[in-house]
Amino acid sequence: IYNAIYSETDSTKRNALQLASIELLYVWLENVPSTIDGNKLMVNLAGVPIGPARLPMLPPSDEDIATLKTAVQGWCGEYAGIFDNGVAICRAVGSAVVVE
């Protein structure tokens, strides 16, 4: 996502990409309890195995993972189509719907 924003030369599209990335942050903040390391959970969900969080953070429950995955799939359905090369986390969570 960062590379797509950084390399975009059209300011209108760059702003749209930036706003989409902010919305993805809100997906994380609104769907991951504060006791769970949301950063590690998002990266693991994207298919990059960085391992579990360390204390004092708690491991996510299956329900926490499913809730975040569903929310990310919703984001992917709404925003992934504006990124020219797609979004890795959308491929990892199996988002089947892309709205352009």
PyMOL commands that set and color helices and strands:
alter all, ss='L'
color gray80, all
select helices_A, chain A and resi 2-7+11-31+38-45+62-82+88-93
alter helices_A, ss='H'
color red, helices_A
deselect
rebuild
show_as cartoon
